[in-house]
């Protein structure tokens, strides 16, 4: 009989203890996530609070030890009152708190795909290791509660300063008695924390400005001009004016010189909620990120992910550098490649080339390198000559896919337009230096963000040093914006953005090229269809620019002809190393801009048809008079004349 009582006591005691432990764990688990969110929010800028949290953790653990000790005492008392029968279950031992936070293992900006597979780290960047502590309750056969994330084995996250409560109807311990056993954590003073609603005002300002319609022909901006009544002033699209941009400007001169990628604006407006950011006044005020680097590891990861989706460049075993657009990176690459030789390097590019290659090189006026022009006309007999060759593919201005001309040259591949908006993706580019820019990918030219993928470690380190001394990295706000944009693009595997971009540019190219095909006075570049691996079909390029040629010999300066007769400002062919019989016209601006551009070009071609539409044919007969009605070029009048026998006609309007 006494044996049965003893067994029942032991069983009841064990169940009571298990119930208490389970309820403690459950309560702690409920508040852990809320407290963890809070500690994450203040971790970076509130070291004082972190120390307070840790102190409270130690106090809590101390109180928990006392609680378990009380449970043991209660168990012994019950056993003593029932005859002193002891328990053979073994006590539960409360372990101390141990948190192992590993240091930042910064590995630079190098990508090794094989290593990523082994380590499970797609970013290839630094990592913080948060180790678990000894379990709070350690005993075989009992549930363990450990400091760390909840695991499949039943481990539950624990915050050391949480307020624990038990309110389980099935419990054998009443809520009242439970409150006397479980310690209550002291409230943390949060008077110095940021108001959680601080972003509402900023978001309201942005939404108010975005709501200004400007008649659909302009845009208001937060950093734009503010009227006297406090309302933002509209900035109108080309050839529109007025306070609300509702007035069309007749016969306006259209600027098509710039490559402003405003055509992508409607895409981002459609995805406004998913791509907006609110930047706090204290966002990353320091020079570097926490690991001492100047680049966002998350942004780096998104860039590599996007390249893997599009397959336009090989990223395996590549280092990455961020720059203020591609222009800064081009300069950094030229400077450091020129150091390979004691003689001044020759900077070259095949005609027609992007004008910045020449203008930037000449502006810097370095003794280490000189721009020497067309790569196709260089003397390559001297093997000691250090050639630095720009390879722009697709090319600016003509959209052709290009390859290097000089064998053995130090090549810089400018791949700004090698995206599905503009070109078939025929194969991944696998070169030593590949440079990209956000402006042509997402249209955010004003953010000034670009990146370079570098194969050689020494070159990478020299370029990093150059960038450090030049601007000491790219602004944190720019990187944050780029991260938000690319994250959205990657979620759709690029299809939303590229389908919109390709569809828009394809339609514009087809409309403009078809218009110019009807002309004998002007011609435009021919682009061949190729298989695109991203779209999985054959497609023709949809270039950002029309490379127009004036075919008549007397029209030596095509840009002046287009400006004079079509009222369109283009960029002269001589700036690209070509003849002035060429002019580059941009197709990437707003829809208003393109509609007006197409209208101007159509008028230019139609005038050509009128000019050549009326022909007067005469026989060379002495003293023969004639009479005709001429219609064309805005004239509608009778004209008559006579031959004087020497094939000279005298014409007079009547």
LINJO-V504977 format. One record per residue. N is the residue number from 1. RES is the residue in three letters. PSI is psi as a letter, one per 30 degrees, with the letter a starting at -180 (NA if undefined). Layout:
BEGIN
N/RES/PSI  N/RES/PSI
END
This chain:
BEGIN
1/UNK/e  2/UNK/e  3/UNK/e  4/UNK/e  5/UNK/e  6/UNK/e  7/UNK/e  8/UNK/e  9/UNK/e  10/UNK/e  11/UNK/e  12/UNK/e  13/UNK/e  14/UNK/e  15/UNK/e  16/UNK/e  17/UNK/e  18/UNK/e  19/UNK/e  20/UNK/e  21/UNK/e  22/UNK/e  23/UNK/e  24/UNK/e  25/UNK/e  26/UNK/e  27/UNK/e  28/UNK/e  29/UNK/e  30/UNK/e  31/UNK/f  32/UNK/e  33/UNK/e  34/UNK/e  35/UNK/e  36/UNK/e  37/UNK/e  38/UNK/e  39/UNK/e  40/UNK/e  41/UNK/e  42/UNK/g  43/UNK/e  44/UNK/e  45/UNK/g  46/UNK/i  47/UNK/e  48/UNK/e  49/UNK/e  50/UNK/e  51/UNK/e  52/UNK/e  53/UNK/e  54/UNK/e  55/UNK/e  56/UNK/e  57/UNK/e  58/UNK/e  59/UNK/e  60/UNK/e  61/UNK/e  62/UNK/e  63/UNK/e  64/UNK/e  65/UNK/e  66/UNK/e  67/UNK/e  68/UNK/e  69/UNK/e  70/UNK/e  71/UNK/e  72/UNK/e  73/UNK/e  74/UNK/e  75/UNK/e  76/UNK/e  77/UNK/e  78/UNK/e  79/UNK/e  80/UNK/e  81/UNK/f  82/UNK/g  83/UNK/g  84/UNK/g  85/UNK/k  86/UNK/l  87/UNK/k  88/UNK/g  89/UNK/f  90/UNK/k  91/UNK/l  92/UNK/k  93/UNK/k  94/UNK/j  95/UNK/l  96/UNK/l  97/UNK/k  98/UNK/j  99/UNK/k  100/UNK/j  101/UNK/j  102/UNK/l  103/UNK/l  104/UNK/j  105/UNK/i  106/UNK/k  107/UNK/g  108/UNK/a  109/UNK/h  110/UNK/k  111/UNK/k  112/UNK/j  113/UNK/e  114/UNK/e  115/UNK/e  116/UNK/e  117/UNK/e  118/UNK/e  119/UNK/f  120/UNK/g  121/UNK/j  122/UNK/f  123/UNK/f  124/UNK/g  125/UNK/a  126/UNK/l  127/UNK/k  128/UNK/k  129/UNK/j  130/UNK/j  131/UNK/l  132/UNK/l  133/UNK/l  134/UNK/k  135/UNK/k  136/UNK/e  137/UNK/j  138/UNK/j  139/UNK/k  140/UNK/k  141/UNK/f  142/UNK/l  143/UNK/k  144/UNK/k  145/UNK/j  146/UNK/l  147/UNK/j  148/UNK/a  149/UNK/l  150/UNK/k  151/UNK/l  152/UNK/f  153/UNK/f  154/UNK/f  155/UNK/k  156/UNK/k  157/UNK/k  158/UNK/k  159/UNK/k  160/UNK/f  161/UNK/g  162/UNK/l  163/UNK/j  164/UNK/k  165/UNK/l  166/UNK/k  167/UNK/i  168/UNK/j  169/UNK/f  170/UNK/f  171/UNK/k  172/UNK/f  173/UNK/k  174/UNK/l  175/UNK/e  176/UNK/e  177/UNK/e  178/UNK/e  179/UNK/f  180/UNK/f  181/UNK/e  182/UNK/k  183/UNK/k  184/UNK/k  185/UNK/k  186/UNK/k  187/UNK/k  188/UNK/k  189/UNK/j  190/UNK/g  191/UNK/f  192/UNK/g  193/UNK/l  194/UNK/k  195/UNK/k  196/UNK/f  197/UNK/g  198/UNK/f  199/UNK/f  200/UNK/e  201/UNK/e  202/UNK/e  203/UNK/e  204/UNK/e  205/UNK/e  206/UNK/e  207/UNK/e  208/UNK/e  209/UNK/e  210/UNK/f  211/UNK/f  212/UNK/j  213/UNK/f  214/UNK/h  215/UNK/g  216/UNK/g  217/UNK/g  218/UNK/a  219/UNK/k  220/UNK/k  221/UNK/l  222/UNK/e  223/UNK/g  224/UNK/a  225/UNK/k  226/UNK/k  227/UNK/l  228/UNK/f  229/UNK/g  230/UNK/f  231/UNK/k  232/UNK/k  233/UNK/k  234/UNK/k  235/UNK/j  236/UNK/k  237/UNK/l  238/UNK/k  239/UNK/g  240/UNK/k  241/UNK/a  242/UNK/l  243/UNK/e  244/UNK/g  245/UNK/g  246/UNK/f  247/UNK/k  248/UNK/k  249/UNK/j  250/UNK/k  251/UNK/h  252/UNK/l  253/UNK/k  254/UNK/k  255/UNK/j  256/UNK/g  257/UNK/e  258/UNK/l  259/UNK/h  260/UNK/j  261/UNK/h  262/UNK/f  263/UNK/f  264/UNK/f  265/UNK/e  266/UNK/e  267/UNK/e  268/UNK/f  269/UNK/e  270/UNK/e  271/UNK/h  272/UNK/e  273/UNK/e  274/UNK/f  275/UNK/g  276/UNK/l  277/UNK/l  278/UNK/k  279/UNK/k  280/UNK/l  281/UNK/f  282/UNK/g  283/UNK/j  284/UNK/i  285/UNK/f  286/UNK/l  287/UNK/e  288/UNK/l  289/UNK/l  290/UNK/f  291/UNK/g  292/UNK/f  293/UNK/l  294/UNK/g  295/UNK/k  296/UNK/k  297/UNK/e  298/UNK/e  299/UNK/e  300/UNK/e  301/UNK/e  302/UNK/e  303/UNK/e  304/UNK/e  305/UNK/e  306/UNK/e  307/UNK/e  308/UNK/e  309/UNK/e  310/UNK/e  311/UNK/h  312/UNK/f  313/UNK/k  314/UNK/k  315/UNK/f  316/UNK/k  317/UNK/h  318/UNK/k  319/UNK/l  320/UNK/k  321/UNK/k  322/UNK/k  323/UNK/l  324/UNK/i  325/UNK/a  326/UNK/f  327/UNK/e  328/UNK/e  329/UNK/e  330/UNK/e  331/UNK/e  332/UNK/e  333/UNK/e  334/UNK/e  335/UNK/e  336/UNK/e  337/UNK/f  338/UNK/f  339/UNK/f  340/UNK/f  341/UNK/k  342/UNK/f  343/UNK/l  344/UNK/k  345/UNK/l  346/UNK/j  347/UNK/k  348/UNK/l  349/UNK/k  350/UNK/k  351/UNK/k  352/UNK/k  353/UNK/l  354/UNK/k  355/UNK/f  356/UNK/f  357/UNK/e  358/UNK/e  359/UNK/e  360/UNK/e  361/UNK/e  362/UNK/e  363/UNK/e  364/UNK/f  365/UNK/h  366/UNK/k  367/UNK/f  368/UNK/f  369/UNK/l  370/UNK/k  371/UNK/k  372/UNK/g  373/UNK/b  374/UNK/k  375/UNK/f  376/UNK/f  377/UNK/h  378/UNK/k  379/UNK/j  380/UNK/g  381/UNK/f  382/UNK/j  383/UNK/f  384/UNK/f  385/UNK/k  386/UNK/j  387/UNK/k  388/UNK/j  389/UNK/k  390/UNK/k  391/UNK/j  392/UNK/j  393/UNK/j  394/UNK/l  395/UNK/k  396/UNK/j  397/UNK/f  398/UNK/f  399/UNK/g  400/UNK/k  401/UNK/k  402/UNK/l  403/UNK/l  404/UNK/k  405/UNK/e  406/UNK/j  407/UNK/k  408/UNK/g  409/UNK/l  410/UNK/j  411/UNK/k  412/UNK/j  413/UNK/j  414/UNK/j  415/UNK/h  416/UNK/e  417/UNK/g  418/UNK/i  419/UNK/l  420/UNK/f  421/UNK/e  422/UNK/f  423/UNK/l  424/UNK/k  425/UNK/j  426/UNK/e  427/UNK/l  428/UNK/k  429/UNK/k  430/UNK/i  431/UNK/l  432/UNK/e  433/UNK/k  434/UNK/k  435/UNK/k  436/UNK/l  437/UNK/k  438/UNK/e  439/UNK/e  440/UNK/f  441/UNK/e  442/UNK/f  443/UNK/g  444/UNK/i  445/UNK/e  446/UNK/f  447/UNK/f  448/UNK/i  449/UNK/k  450/UNK/l  451/UNK/l  452/UNK/k  453/UNK/k  454/UNK/k  455/UNK/e  456/UNK/k  457/UNK/e  458/UNK/e  459/UNK/e  460/UNK/e  461/UNK/e  462/UNK/e  463/UNK/e  464/UNK/e  465/UNK/e  466/UNK/e  467/UNK/e  468/UNK/e  469/UNK/f  470/UNK/e  471/UNK/f  472/UNK/h  473/UNK/l  474/UNK/k  475/UNK/k  476/UNK/e  477/UNK/e  478/UNK/e  479/UNK/e  480/UNK/e  481/UNK/e  482/UNK/e  483/UNK/e  484/UNK/e  485/UNK/e  486/UNK/e  487/UNK/e  488/UNK/e  489/UNK/e  490/UNK/e  491/UNK/e  492/UNK/g  493/UNK/h  494/UNK/f  495/UNK/e  496/UNK/e  497/UNK/e  498/UNK/e  499/UNK/e  500/UNK/e  501/UNK/e  502/UNK/e  503/UNK/e  504/UNK/e  505/UNK/e  506/UNK/e  507/UNK/e  508/UNK/e  509/UNK/e  510/UNK/e  511/UNK/e  512/UNK/e  513/UNK/e  514/UNK/e  515/UNK/e  516/UNK/f  517/UNK/f  518/UNK/f  519/UNK/k  520/UNK/f  521/UNK/e  522/UNK/k  523/UNK/l  524/UNK/l  525/UNK/k  526/UNK/k  527/UNK/k  528/UNK/k  529/UNK/k  530/UNK/l  531/UNK/k  532/UNK/j  533/UNK/f  534/UNK/e  535/UNK/f  536/UNK/h  537/UNK/l  538/UNK/k  539/UNK/l  540/UNK/l  541/UNK/l  542/UNK/i  543/UNK/l  544/UNK/f  545/UNK/k  546/UNK/k  547/UNK/j  548/UNK/k  549/UNK/k  550/UNK/j  551/UNK/f  552/UNK/k  553/UNK/e  554/UNK/f  555/UNK/i  556/UNK/f  557/UNK/j  558/UNK/e  559/UNK/e  560/UNK/e  561/UNK/e  562/UNK/e  563/UNK/e  564/UNK/e  565/UNK/e  566/UNK/f  567/UNK/h  568/UNK/k  569/UNK/j  570/UNK/l  571/UNK/k  572/UNK/k  573/UNK/f  574/UNK/f  575/UNK/f  576/UNK/g  577/UNK/g  578/UNK/a  579/UNK/l  580/UNK/f  581/UNK/g  582/UNK/l  583/UNK/k  584/UNK/k  585/UNK/k  586/UNK/k  587/UNK/g  588/UNK/g  589/UNK/a  590/UNK/l  591/UNK/e  592/UNK/e  593/UNK/e  594/UNK/e  595/UNK/e  596/UNK/e  597/UNK/e  598/UNK/e  599/UNK/e  600/UNK/e  601/UNK/e  602/UNK/e  603/UNK/e  604/UNK/e  605/UNK/e  606/UNK/e  607/UNK/e  608/UNK/e  609/UNK/e  610/UNK/e  611/UNK/e  612/UNK/g  613/UNK/f  614/UNK/k  615/UNK/k  616/UNK/k  617/UNK/k  618/UNK/k  619/UNK/k  620/UNK/i  621/UNK/k  622/UNK/k  623/UNK/g  624/UNK/k  625/UNK/l  626/UNK/l  627/UNK/k  628/UNK/l  629/UNK/k  630/UNK/k  631/UNK/k  632/UNK/l  633/UNK/h  634/UNK/g  635/UNK/k  636/UNK/i  637/UNK/l  638/UNK/k  639/UNK/k  640/UNK/l  641/UNK/a  642/UNK/l  643/UNK/k  644/UNK/g  645/UNK/f  646/UNK/g  647/UNK/g  648/UNK/k  649/UNK/k  650/UNK/k  651/UNK/k  652/UNK/k  653/UNK/k  654/UNK/NA
END
